[in-house]
Amino acid sequence: MNTATQTATAATETTLVRHLPLVGRVLIAAIFILSGLSKLAAPTATMAYIASAGLPLPAAALAGAVVVEVIGGLVLISGYRVRTVAAVLAVFSLVTAAFFHNDLADQNQFIHFFKNVAMAGGLLQIVAFGKSRD
């Protein structure tokens, strides 16, 4: 490989690496934004689900979940205070796993539980490293 090709390859890799944190934040935020919007689309069903988990004040829990998911997801994408937002979303993911996906004998709930744990792990990477490598 000649020097010009090496330089062009390095520049392409640098550009890609510079954009990957944003791509990652968009991908992880998407599930929160879509989940929050689905709660808004079916508030009665969502409040019934919250109540069935034994949580008090389903309307307040719904409002809190929508704020955390939609606003948190959008703020995570924006790059503003990503460590704080990622920490809140990580805790939210773990709490949601514990209260709503705790029947690990049910394979579907088992998968959802560990999906939430994995999301929390990805979010903790953002907490640790911030919005970019720089």
N, C-alpha and C positions, 0 to 999 in steps of 0.2 A: 504494500500500500504506500503510495507516495505521500508527501507532506501535505499537499492540498487536500487530498482525500481524507487524511487523518484529521485535519483541521475542520473540514466540513462535517465529518462524523462526530467529532467532539462537540461542535456547536449544536448539532441536532440533538445529541444526547443531553446536553446542558439545557436546551429549551424544553425537552420532554420532562426531565427531572424537575425543572422549575414549575411546570404545570401540574405534575402529579398530585401534590398536596391538595390543590383545588379540586381536581377530579375526584380524589378520595373523599373530600368533605361533601361534595355534591352527592356522591353515591351513598354515603352513610346517612346523609340528611334526608334523602328521598323517602326512606321508609318511615321516618318520623313525620314528615310533612303529609304524606299520603294517609298515614294512620290517623293523624289529627283531623284531616279533612273528612275522612270516612266517619269519624265520631260526630262531626258537625252535621253530616248528611243524615245520620240516624241517631239523634240524641236520646230518644226514648229507649231504644234497644240498648244503647250504650249504658244508660243509667241503670237499666234492669240487670245488665251484665255486672256492673260495678256492685250493685246491691246483692247479687247472687254470690259474690265473692266475700260478702260479709263486711264490706267497708261502709262506714257511715257517710252521710251527706253525699249521695250519688251526684247531685247537681253540681256541688262544689268540686267534687273529684273530676267530673267531666270537664268543667271549665279549666281546672288546673292542668289536666292532661292535654287539652287542646292548646293551651298557652305554651306549655313545655314543648310539645311536639311541633306545632306549626311555627311559633315564634323562634323556639330554639333551633329548629332545622334551618330556618331562613337566616338567622344570625350566624349559625355555623358556616353556611355557604358564604356569607358576606365577608368572613374573615375577622370580624370584630370580636375581641375578647374570646378567642376560640378555646383557650384552655379552660376558662370558667364555664362556658357553654357546654363544652365536651364533658366536663366533670358532672354537670347537672344532668345531662342526657345519659351518662354512664350510670349514675345512681338511679335515675328513673327506669332505665332498662333492667337493672337488678331488682328493684322493688317490684316492677311489673312481673318479672319472672317469678318472684317469690309469691306474689298474691294471685296471679292469674294463670300461671303455667306450672303449678306445683304438683300436679298429679303425674308423676314420672312413670307410673305404670301404664299410662295412656301414651302410646307412641307419638301421637300428634303433639300432645302437651310436652313430652320429652324433647321433641325437636324444637318446639317454640321456646322452651326453657333455655336450651343451649344456644339457640339463635340469639336470644337476649344476652346471654353471657358473652357470646362472641362479639356482639355489637359493643358491649361494655368494654371488652378488651381492645377493640379498634379505637374506641373513643379515648381510652386511657393512653393510647399511643399519641393521640393529639394532645392530651393533657401534658404528657412528658415532653413532646418535641415541638409543640406549637403549630403554627399554620404553614411553616416552611422549613426547609433545611438550613436556611441562612441565619 
